[in-house]
Amino acid sequence: MVPVLATPARNLTRTPIAPLLADRWSPRGFDENHQISRDDLLSIIEAARWAPSAGNTQPWAFIAARRGSAEFDAIAAALTGFNQVWAARSSAFIVFSTVPARGAKMPRWVEYDLGQAAASATVQAEYIGLSTHQMGGFSADAIRSAFNLPEGVNPTTVMALGVYDDSESVPDEVQQRDLAERHRLPLDQVYLDESVASQLFFTNSTASSPSSCQASKTMTPVLGTKPTWPPRRSFTASRKIVPWLTAITCASGNR
Ligand SMILES: Cc1cc2nc3c(=O)[nH]c(=O)nc-3n(C[C@H](O)[C@H](O)[C@H](O)COP(=O)(O)O)c2cc1C
């Protein structure tokens, strides 16, 4: 185990959340001298293995490789773009793949399940003092051929794991990205509480088409009546709902 390191800034959450989540972020500067133990790596895989999945189908497979191994080098070689600049300094990679055949009865949730496994791995890594950085920027074909993966096993993400490093040994361009401001969409653009969510039943659907985005910004609230249960009542759609629909359906500067 390594001590939990301070990150550049704790996430600015609106309400307090578990410190492991509040402190989680995805650095690119990794300590190239840090060695991850087999036990630590296994604990991260175990966390992924025990993630929930639709119907308990577990439609996933994990390949883990520590820096210094030929397997690690093969994964590093499969990375693309800027990932090639920073990721090979990490202590280990995990390739997260879907195995759709195993999730055949629940095909709709195969990638969702894999994402939950990756999220669990992330939390376990944070718990033992390691940072993670997930990547979609890699060649799945290169991973497939390097590991001779059977047909139907689909490498979906690669996770870099290790200890954050802000020392001079980290290239400037990597450090700059690590120090860049991190942000999230405002809460009211991704969340409606129950006092207004029910009004989605009634709100004019014009906001769902990008071409109507402009119009929806000026859309007037509509009157609605609830279905049979809960009991019927009329009300005016809240002023919150139209901006919310606009935010989730329109391509905007926030994407
Ligand atoms: C599926 C997925 C793919 C990603 N691909 C890349 C990538 O190829 N390269 C990269 O530098 N970051 C990648 N990221 C990291 C995201 O950019 C990062 O999580 C996001 O900007 C939020 O920052 P935070 O994790 O520090 O909160 C990816 C993240 C996810 C979940």
The ligand as a Tripos MOL2 file, in Angstrom:
@<TRIPOS>MOLECULE
LIG
   31    33     1     0     0
SMALL
NO_CHARGES

@<TRIPOS>ATOM
      1 C1        -14.4180    5.7550  -21.5180 C.3       1 LIG1
      2 C2        -13.3600    6.8070  -21.2550 C.ar      1 LIG1
      3 C3        -12.4210    7.0770  -22.2230 C.ar      1 LIG1
      4 C4        -11.4250    8.0230  -21.9730 C.ar      1 LIG1
      5 N1        -10.4380    8.1930  -22.8990 N.ar      1 LIG1
      6 C5         -9.3840    8.9750  -22.5990 C.ar      1 LIG1
      7 C6         -8.2440    9.0130  -23.4470 C.ar      1 LIG1
      8 O1         -8.1460    8.3110  -24.4560 O.2       1 LIG1
      9 N2         -7.2310    9.8370  -23.0920 N.ar      1 LIG1
     10 C7         -7.2540   10.6130  -21.9670 C.ar      1 LIG1
     11 O2         -6.2860   11.3250  -21.6960 O.2       1 LIG1
     12 N3         -8.3230   10.5790  -21.1320 N.ar      1 LIG1
     13 C8         -9.3700    9.7820  -21.4000 C.ar      1 LIG1
     14 N4        -10.4180    9.6760  -20.5220 N.ar      1 LIG1
     15 C9        -10.4040   10.4530  -19.2740 C.3       1 LIG1
     16 C10       -11.4530   11.5410  -19.2890 C.3       1 LIG1
     17 O3        -11.0510   12.5650  -20.1830 O.3       1 LIG1
     18 C11       -11.6360   12.0880  -17.8590 C.3       1 LIG1
     19 O4        -12.1460   11.0870  -17.0470 O.3       1 LIG1
     20 C12       -12.5710   13.2740  -17.8430 C.3       1 LIG1
     21 O5        -11.9730   14.3800  -18.5040 O.3       1 LIG1
     22 C13       -12.9280   13.7200  -16.4400 C.3       1 LIG1
     23 O6        -11.7880   14.0110  -15.7060 O.3       1 LIG1
     24 P1        -11.5360   13.3500  -14.2740 P.3       1 LIG1
     25 O7        -11.5350   11.8500  -14.4780 O.co2     1 LIG1
     26 O8        -10.2090   13.8800  -13.8310 O.co2     1 LIG1
     27 O9        -12.6600   13.7530  -13.3740 O.co2     1 LIG1
     28 C14       -11.4180    8.7490  -20.7510 C.ar      1 LIG1
     29 C15       -12.3890    8.4490  -19.7820 C.ar      1 LIG1
     30 C16       -13.3360    7.4930  -20.0110 C.ar      1 LIG1
     31 C17       -14.3390    7.1690  -18.9150 C.3       1 LIG1
@<TRIPOS>BOND
     1     1     2 1
     2     2     3 ar
     3     2    30 ar
     4     3     4 ar
     5     4     5 ar
     6     4    28 ar
     7     5     6 ar
     8     6     7 ar
     9     6    13 1
    10     7     8 2
    11     7     9 ar
    12     9    10 ar
    13    10    11 2
    14    10    12 ar
    15    12    13 ar
    16    13    14 ar
    17    14    15 1
    18    14    28 ar
    19    15    16 1
    20    16    17 1
    21    16    18 1
    22    18    19 1
    23    18    20 1
    24    20    21 1
    25    20    22 1
    26    22    23 1
    27    23    24 1
    28    24    25 2
    29    24    26 1
    30    24    27 1
    31    28    29 ar
    32    29    30 ar
    33    30    31 1
@<TRIPOS>SUBSTRUCTURE
     1 LIG1         1 GROUP 0 **** ****
